[in-house]
Amino acid sequence: MTHSHLYRMAALGAAGLALAGCESLPGNVYHPLNGTTWRLVDVETSGTSTRLNPELQARHTLTFERGGRVNMQLDCNRGSASWEATLPQTYNGSISISQVAATRAFCPDPTFGEALAADLPSSSAYTLTPDGRGLVIRTARIVYAFERN
């Protein structure tokens, strides 16, 4: 193959990817949250902030999967839901998370698993930090701060 043929093939491939990126694809296939896992580090309610210790952080996680599923470690329970979000503009975007299907074991205090499962369906907005290591999800009554795992 000649170099010009390879360049044309690369250009056609890039054009195809650009066109695919313009489509509305389920589960935000090209979203920066896809394939990421986050651990809960801080919970803010009514101006009060609670910082989780490393053990609690590891027991409260979100994993955003391609195809629009989010898998959750809700302390001693597991959960899942569907999600979709706009691409971030200046690190901010809107997010929607469906009702969470979760196991219902009793987790001893302190726990934030039940609160996450109950509040995430009221999510309205998110912020990614400029370095991509932090995620804040705002719900109707609680602000959850996560760090990338």
N, CA, C and O of each residue as an XYZ file, in Angstrom:
596
protein
N       0.837     -1.177      0.000
C       0.000      0.000      0.000
C       0.880      1.237      0.000
O       1.933      1.263      0.636
N       0.449      2.241     -0.704
C       1.197      3.486     -0.737
C       0.819      4.330      0.465
O      -0.217      4.127      1.098
N       1.698      5.292      0.761
C       1.416      6.190      1.874
C       0.148      6.990      1.638
O      -0.614      7.233      2.573
N      -0.089      7.408      0.384
C      -1.291      8.206      0.111
C      -2.542      7.361      0.322
O      -3.561      7.876      0.782
N      -2.482      6.058     -0.010
C      -3.630      5.176      0.214
C      -3.903      5.019      1.720
O      -5.057      5.035      2.148
N      -2.844      4.869      2.513
C      -2.995      4.757      3.963
C      -3.581      6.037      4.548
O      -4.438      5.987      5.430
N      -3.116      7.191      4.051
C      -3.662      8.463      4.534
C      -5.136      8.592      4.208
O      -5.919      9.064      5.032
N      -5.525      8.168      2.987
C      -6.945      8.235      2.610
C      -7.773      7.317      3.500
O      -8.858      7.697      3.939
N      -7.271      6.104      3.773
C      -7.995      5.171      4.639
C      -8.133      5.744      6.048
O      -9.190      5.637      6.669
N      -7.053      6.355      6.549
C      -7.106      6.950      7.885
C      -8.100      8.103      7.902
O      -8.854      8.256      8.864
N      -8.111      8.912      6.853
C      -9.042     10.038      6.782
C     -10.480      9.544      6.725
O     -11.356     10.110      7.379
N     -10.735      8.482      5.939
C     -12.083      7.922      5.870
C     -12.504      7.363      7.223
O     -13.647      7.546      7.641
N     -11.590      6.684      7.909
C     -11.895      6.142      9.236
C     -12.207      7.246     10.217
O     -13.152      7.135     10.999
N     -11.410      8.333     10.189
C     -11.656      9.463     11.084
C     -12.996     10.113     10.779
O     -13.721     10.506     11.693
N     -13.330     10.230      9.483
C     -14.620     10.807      9.110
C     -15.764      9.930      9.614
O     -16.780     10.440     10.086
N     -15.598      8.613      9.515
C     -16.623      7.689     10.011
C     -16.809      7.809     11.507
O     -17.935      7.776     12.004
N     -15.679      7.952     12.247
C     -15.784      8.127     13.689
C     -16.463      9.444     14.027
O     -17.261      9.513     14.962
N     -16.150     10.488     13.273
C     -16.782     11.790     13.520
C     -18.280     11.696     13.291
O     -19.056     12.257     14.065
N     -18.700     11.002     12.248
C     -20.132     10.842     11.989
C     -20.791     10.023     13.084
O     -21.892     10.346     13.530
N     -20.117      8.956     13.520
C     -20.678      8.126     14.587
C     -20.824      8.944     15.863
O     -21.778      8.751     16.616
N     -19.878      9.866     16.116
C     -19.945     10.694     17.308
C     -21.124     11.647     17.289
O     -21.554     12.115     18.343
N     -21.661     11.946     16.097
C     -22.795     12.863     15.999
C     -24.115     12.164     16.278
O     -25.119     12.824     16.545
N     -24.128     10.842     16.219
C     -25.357     10.109     16.470
C     -25.705     10.153     17.949
O     -24.830     10.298     18.802
N     -26.980     10.026     18.238
C     -27.408      9.887     19.618
C     -27.376      8.403     19.939
O     -28.215      7.638     19.463
N     -26.410      8.000     20.745
C     -26.215      6.591     21.034
C     -26.681      6.279     22.448
O     -26.522      7.108     23.344
N     -27.252      5.099     22.666
C     -27.728      4.746     24.003
C     -26.574      4.655     24.991
O     -25.477      4.209     24.656
N     -26.848      5.088     26.215
C     -25.865      4.946     27.279
C     -24.682      5.868     27.135
O     -23.635      5.627     27.735
N     -24.825      6.927     26.347
C     -23.743      7.893     26.205
C     -22.415      7.203     25.902
O     -21.453      7.345     26.658
N     -22.361      6.464     24.810
C     -21.205      5.653     24.472
C     -19.905      6.452     24.524
O     -18.877      5.908     24.928
N     -19.919      7.710     24.133
C     -18.700      8.520     24.113
C     -18.612      9.465     25.302
O     -17.948     10.498     25.214
N     -19.247      9.147     26.377
C     -19.273     10.014     27.555
C     -18.039      9.781     28.435
O     -17.587      8.644     28.561
N     -17.482     10.850     29.053
C     -16.293     10.670     29.898
C     -16.538      9.846     31.160
O     -15.573      9.400     31.782
N     -17.793      9.626     31.564
C     -18.061      8.776     32.723
C     -18.017      7.289     32.374
O     -17.859      6.447     33.258
N     -18.155      6.965     31.085
C     -18.172      5.557     30.673
C     -16.928      4.824     31.152
O     -15.802      5.288     30.969
N     -17.154      3.672     31.766
C     -16.051      2.811     32.181
C     -15.295      3.302     33.406
O     -14.199      2.816     33.687
N     -15.859      4.252     34.138
C     -15.170      4.783     35.316
C     -15.826      4.291     36.600
O     -17.033      4.054     36.651
N     -15.008      4.145     37.628
C     -15.492      3.759     38.954
C     -15.109      4.856     39.935
O     -13.997      5.383     39.914
N     -16.068      5.181     40.794
C     -15.916      6.282     41.741
C     -16.236      5.815     43.143
O     -17.177      5.045     43.336
N     -15.470      6.266     44.130
C     -15.758      5.955     45.542
C     -16.258      7.223     46.227
O     -15.737      8.317     46.012
N     -17.271      7.045     47.046
C     -17.884      8.157     47.771
C     -16.911      8.659     48.835
O     -16.409      7.876     49.641
N     -16.644      9.975     48.837
C     -15.713     10.530     49.816
C     -16.353     11.555     50.740
O     -15.855     11.795     51.840
N     -17.459     12.164     50.299
C     -18.058     13.218     51.105
C     -19.552     13.300     50.821
O     -19.987     13.142     49.680
N     -20.332     13.547     51.867
C     -21.785     13.698     51.750
C     -22.151     15.029     52.398
O     -21.798     15.284     53.549
N     -22.863     15.880     51.650
C     -23.255     17.184     52.177
C     -24.764     17.308     52.214
O     -25.437     17.166     51.193
N     -25.294     17.575     53.407
C     -26.729     17.791     53.592
C     -26.931     19.058     54.398
O     -26.306     19.227     55.445
N     -27.772     19.932     53.941
C     -28.133     21.164     54.656
C     -26.914     21.896     55.222
O     -26.937     22.357     56.363
N     -25.870     21.997     54.435
C     -24.683     22.722     54.875
C     -23.737     21.947     55.759
O     -22.681     22.463     56.125
N     -24.087     20.711     56.116
C     -23.221     19.862     56.933
C     -22.526     18.857     56.029
O     -23.165     18.177     55.225
N     -21.208     18.772     56.171
C     -20.424     17.870     55.336
C     -19.876     16.722     56.177
O     -19.357     16.940     57.272
N     -19.993     15.503     55.664
C     -19.468     14.323     56.335
C     -18.426     13.670     55.433
O     -18.754     13.203     54.342
N     -17.184     13.636     55.880
C     -16.094     13.006     55.132
C     -16.027     11.534     55.531
O     -15.978     11.214     56.719
N     -16.025     10.633     54.537
C     -15.970      9.202     54.813
C     -14.525      8.766     55.001
O     -13.625      9.262     54.322
N     -14.305      7.830     55.934
C     -12.964      7.278     56.104
C     -12.694      6.307     54.947
O     -13.636      5.911     54.260
N     -11.449      5.918     54.713
C     -11.123      5.057     53.575
C     -11.902      3.740     53.522
O     -12.248      3.270     52.438
N     -12.180      3.141     54.687
C     -12.953      1.899     54.715
C     -14.371      2.115     54.196
O     -14.869      1.317     53.402
N     -15.025      3.193     54.640
C     -16.374      3.503     54.162
C     -16.370      3.886     52.686
O     -17.293      3.532     51.952
N     -15.336      4.610     52.245
C     -15.234      4.980     50.832
C     -15.243      3.740     49.944
O     -15.937      3.712     48.927
N     -14.484      2.720     50.315
C     -14.378      1.500     49.513
C     -15.698      0.729     49.462
O     -15.918     -0.060     48.543
N     -16.578      0.952     50.444
C     -17.868      0.232     50.496
C     -19.002      0.981     49.817
O     -20.136      0.501     49.807
N     -18.718      2.157     49.244
C     -19.734      2.972     48.567
C     -19.162      3.440     47.224
O     -18.459      4.449     47.159
N     -19.469      2.702     46.158
C     -18.889      3.025     44.853
C     -19.941      3.008     43.745
O     -20.981      2.360     43.859
N     -19.641      3.733     42.676
C     -20.444      3.741     41.451
C     -19.533      3.384     40.293
O     -18.414      3.888     40.201
N     -20.009      2.513     39.403
C     -19.289      2.194     38.168
C     -20.227      2.453     37.009
O     -21.253      1.787     36.868
N     -19.873      3.427     36.174
C     -20.676      3.793     35.010
C     -20.247      2.922     33.833
O     -19.124      3.035     33.341
N     -21.146      2.058     33.392
C     -20.848      1.129     32.304
C     -21.312      1.700     30.972
O     -22.239      2.507     30.909
N     -20.644      1.261     29.910
C     -21.126      1.569     28.560
C     -22.491      0.915     28.404
O     -22.749     -0.132     28.997
N     -23.351      1.514     27.624
C     -24.679      0.950     27.446
C     -25.692      1.498     28.436
O     -26.853      1.091     28.425
N     -25.261      2.429     29.303
C     -26.218      3.110     30.155
C     -26.556      2.438     31.465
O     -27.609      2.735     32.031
N     -25.716      1.540     31.986
C     -25.945      0.949     33.316
C     -24.946      1.526     34.297
O     -23.801      1.807     33.941
N     -25.378      1.699     35.523
C     -24.476      2.068     36.610
C     -24.605      0.990     37.674
O     -25.701      0.715     38.164
N     -23.475      0.382     38.029
C     -23.442     -0.635     39.072
C     -22.933      0.016     40.347
O     -22.041      0.864     40.313
N     -23.511     -0.389     41.472
C     -23.230      0.282     42.739
C     -22.874     -0.708     43.833
O     -23.462     -1.784     43.942
N     -21.902     -0.321     44.636
C     -21.647     -0.985     45.907
C     -22.249     -0.051     46.933
O     -21.752      1.058     47.131
N     -23.301     -0.478     47.581
C     -24.056      0.342     48.528
C     -23.805     -0.172     49.939
O     -24.717     -0.674     50.596
N     -22.582     -0.047     50.395
C     -22.110     -0.585     51.654
C     -22.170     -2.108     51.561
O     -21.427     -2.687     50.769
N     -23.020     -2.779     52.336
C     -23.083     -4.243     52.274
C     -24.081     -4.728     51.220
O     -24.330     -5.930     51.119
N     -24.645     -3.830     50.448
C     -25.597     -4.179     49.394
C     -25.029     -3.827     48.018
O     -24.052     -3.089     47.895
N     -25.662     -4.367     47.011
C     -25.322     -4.054     45.622
C     -26.561     -3.501     44.952
O     -27.688     -3.843     45.311
N     -26.336     -2.638     43.973
C     -27.454     -2.068     43.243
C     -27.076     -1.771     41.809
O     -25.903     -1.793     41.437
N     -28.093     -1.493     41.011
C     -27.856     -1.077     39.633
C     -29.030     -0.216     39.182
O     -30.131     -0.282     39.728
N     -28.753      0.589     38.170
C     -29.759      1.478     37.602
C     -29.302      1.820     36.191
O     -28.207      1.445     35.773
N     -30.146      2.530     35.469
C     -29.712      3.053     34.178
C     -29.331      4.519     34.375
O     -29.790      5.172     35.312
N     -28.492      5.021     33.483
C     -28.065      6.411     33.579
C     -27.886      6.997     32.193
O     -27.633      6.286     31.220
N     -28.023      8.311     32.131
C     -27.645      9.055     30.950
C     -27.281     10.456     31.407
O     -27.802     10.957     32.403
N     -26.383     11.073     30.668
C     -25.909     12.399     31.053
C     -25.486     13.169     29.818
O     -25.073     12.591     28.813
N     -25.596     14.477     29.912
C     -25.096     15.322     28.844
C     -23.579     15.367     28.948
O     -23.009     15.118     30.010
N     -22.938     15.687     27.841
C     -21.499     15.899     27.895
C     -21.240     17.151     28.724
O     -21.994     18.120     28.634
N     -20.187     17.140     29.526
C     -19.943     18.293     30.392
C     -19.551     19.536     29.586
O     -18.758     19.461     28.647
N     -20.114     20.656     29.968
C     -19.743     21.960     29.434
C     -19.079     22.708     30.584
O     -19.713     22.945     31.612
N     -17.842     23.072     30.428
C     -17.070     23.685     31.505
C     -17.182     22.837     32.772
O     -17.386     23.357     33.868
N     -17.044     21.523     32.598
C     -17.014     20.521     33.667
C     -18.373     20.218     34.290
O     -18.447     19.379     35.187
N     -19.449     20.865     33.849
C     -20.782     20.640     34.419
C     -21.705     20.017     33.377
O     -21.588     20.291     32.183
N     -22.621     19.178     33.847
C     -23.616     18.591     32.964
C     -24.840     18.154     33.740
O     -24.871     18.208     34.970
N     -25.844     17.720     33.002
C     -27.025     17.166     33.668
C     -26.933     15.652     33.621
O     -26.356     15.081     32.696
N     -27.502     15.014     34.617
C     -27.456     13.556     34.721
C     -28.807     13.050     35.193
O     -29.494     13.702     35.979
N     -29.170     11.886     34.702
C     -30.410     11.238     35.096
C     -30.091      9.787     35.443
O     -29.468      9.072     34.657
N     -30.524      9.362     36.625
C     -30.323      7.985     37.085
C     -31.691      7.429     37.442
O     -32.461      8.062     38.164
N     -31.991      6.226     36.926
C     -33.307      5.624     37.177
C     -33.409      5.112     38.613
O     -32.456      5.195     39.388
N     -34.579      4.586     38.947
C     -34.751      3.947     40.248
C     -33.706      2.843     40.392
O     -33.397      2.135     39.434
N     -33.175      2.709     41.590
C     -32.108      1.754     41.858
C     -32.710      0.427     42.300
O     -33.513      0.378     43.232
N     -32.317     -0.641     41.628
C     -32.660     -1.991     42.068
C     -31.513     -2.459     42.957
O     -30.370     -2.533     42.506
N     -31.810     -2.775     44.216
C     -30.743     -3.090     45.165
C     -31.138     -4.237     46.080
O     -32.316     -4.498     46.324
N     -30.103     -4.914     46.577
C     -30.336     -5.897     47.631
C     -30.692     -5.129     48.900
O     -30.460     -3.923     48.980
N     -31.247     -5.813     49.879
C     -31.775     -5.122     51.063
C     -31.233     -5.665     52.381
O     -31.981     -5.749     53.355
N     -29.974     -6.029     52.441
C     -29.394     -6.488     53.710
C     -29.251     -5.314     54.665
O     -29.099     -4.171     54.234
N     -29.300     -5.596     55.960
C     -29.111     -4.554     56.960
C     -27.623     -4.281     57.104
O     -26.860     -5.188     57.437
N     -27.197     -3.047     56.859
C     -25.797     -2.650     57.010
C     -25.686     -1.842     58.301
O     -26.442     -0.890     58.493
N     -24.759     -2.203     59.187
C     -24.615     -1.456     60.442
C     -24.118     -0.030     60.185
O     -23.398      0.222     59.218
N     -24.508      0.889     61.055
C     -24.060      2.278     60.965
C     -22.565      2.369     61.224
O     -22.021      1.549     61.963
N     -21.899      3.336     60.639
C     -22.425      4.313     59.688
C     -22.512      3.702     58.287
O     -21.648      2.927     57.877
N     -23.556      4.064     57.577
C     -23.748      3.601     56.216
C     -24.426      4.690     55.399
O     -25.248      5.450     55.912
N     -24.074      4.754     54.134
C     -24.698      5.714     53.226
C     -25.339      4.997     52.038
O     -25.810      5.643     51.101
N     -25.356      3.671     52.076
C     -25.893      2.881     50.973
C     -27.360      3.129     50.695
O     -27.752      3.332     49.546
N     -28.177      3.113     51.743
C     -29.615      3.339     51.557
C     -29.883      4.754     51.046
O     -30.744      4.957     50.190
N     -29.147      5.726     51.571
C     -29.325      7.113     51.125
C     -28.969      7.250     49.649
O     -29.695      7.897     48.894
N     -27.850      6.642     49.230
C     -27.466      6.688     47.814
C     -28.557      6.086     46.941
O     -28.964      6.693     45.950
N     -29.033      4.896     47.301
C     -30.066      4.222     46.502
C     -31.336      5.059     46.430
O     -31.989      5.100     45.388
N     -31.693      5.722     47.515
C     -32.913      6.526     47.539
C     -32.749      7.858     46.812
O     -33.683      8.325     46.160
N     -31.562      8.477     46.918
C     -31.370      9.830     46.393
C     -30.918      9.896     44.937
O     -31.276     10.840     44.233
N     -30.150      8.932     44.471
C     -29.612      9.033     43.110
C     -30.691      9.208     42.032
O     -30.433      9.904     41.049
N     -31.882      8.614     42.164
C     -32.904      8.860     41.139
C     -33.365     10.318     41.059
O     -34.001     10.702     40.078
N     -33.061     11.133     42.062
C     -33.408     12.552     41.979
C     -32.223     13.396     41.504
O     -32.249     14.623     41.602
N     -31.178     12.728     40.987
C     -30.010     13.452     40.476
C     -30.414     14.375     39.349
O     -31.248     14.038     38.508
N     -29.799     15.556     39.349
C     -30.107     16.513     38.294
C     -28.856     17.036     37.606
O     -28.901     17.368     36.421
N     -27.749     17.114     38.319
C     -26.557     17.721     37.743
C     -25.313     17.051     38.303
O     -25.328     16.458     39.382
N     -24.231     17.166     37.531
C     -22.951     16.647     37.987
C     -21.855     17.621     37.584
O     -22.026     18.441     36.682
N     -20.731     17.514     38.271
C     -19.538     18.292     37.950
C     -18.344     17.353     37.986
O     -18.178     16.583     38.932
N     -17.521     17.419     36.963
C     -16.237     16.729     36.943
C     -15.165     17.751     37.258
O     -15.215     18.871     36.749
N     -14.193     17.392     38.088
C     -13.104     18.318     38.356
C     -12.216     18.414     37.120
O     -12.174     17.480     36.319
N     -11.506     19.527     36.952
C     -10.660     19.688     35.769
C      -9.637     18.567     35.579
O      -9.295     18.242     34.442
N      -9.142     17.972     36.664
C      -8.169     16.892     36.528
C      -8.821     15.529     36.290
O      -8.117     14.534     36.117
N     -10.171     15.466     36.280
C     -10.883     14.218     36.028
C     -10.896     13.250     37.191
O     -11.351     12.117     37.038
N     -10.413     13.661     38.347
C     -10.347     12.769     39.504
C     -11.501     12.917     40.468
O     -11.654     12.099     41.375
N     -12.319     13.947     40.293
C     -13.428     14.182     41.201
C     -14.743     14.287     40.457
O     -14.796     14.790     39.334
N     -15.794     13.813     41.083
C     -17.147     13.857     40.535
C     -18.084     14.271     41.660
O     -18.054     13.697     42.749
N     -18.911     15.268     41.390
C     -19.933     15.691     42.344
C     -21.283     15.478     41.684
O     -21.518     15.950     40.572
N     -22.171     14.765     42.369
C     -23.538     14.548     41.882
C     -24.488     15.234     42.843
O     -24.477     14.972     44.046
N     -25.313     16.122     42.294
C     -26.299     16.841     43.089
C     -27.660     16.169     42.944
O     -28.142     15.952     41.832
N     -28.272     15.844     44.077
C     -29.606     15.266     44.087
C     -30.554     16.296     44.715
O     -30.137     17.402     45.057
N     -31.807     15.931     44.861
C     -32.798     16.863     45.406
C     -32.458     17.326     46.823
O     -32.769     18.460     47.187
N     -31.822     16.464     47.630
C     -31.579     16.863     49.018
C     -30.142     16.696     49.495
O     -29.784     17.210     50.555
N     -29.302     15.977     48.723
C     -27.935     15.690     49.163
C     -26.971     15.916     47.999
O     -27.311     15.680     46.840
N     -25.758     16.379     48.331
C     -24.677     16.486     47.353
C     -23.656     15.411     47.700
O     -23.153     15.354     48.822
N     -23.357     14.554     46.716
C     -22.387     13.467     46.908
C     -21.115     13.783     46.154
O     -21.155     14.110     44.968
N     -19.984     13.686     46.837
C     -18.686     13.896     46.199
C     -17.951     12.563     46.119
O     -17.872     11.821     47.099
N     -17.419     12.273     44.942
C     -16.719     11.021     44.675
C     -15.313     11.308     44.181
O     -15.042     12.371     43.621
N     -14.422     10.350     44.395
C     -13.094     10.372     43.794
C     -12.959      9.157     42.902
O     -13.511      8.094     43.185
N     -12.218      9.327     41.819
C     -12.025      8.231     40.871
C     -11.215      7.122     41.514
O     -10.201      7.380     42.162
N     -11.660      5.902     41.336
C     -10.971      4.718     41.860
C      -9.812      4.352     40.976
O      -9.108      3.380     41.252
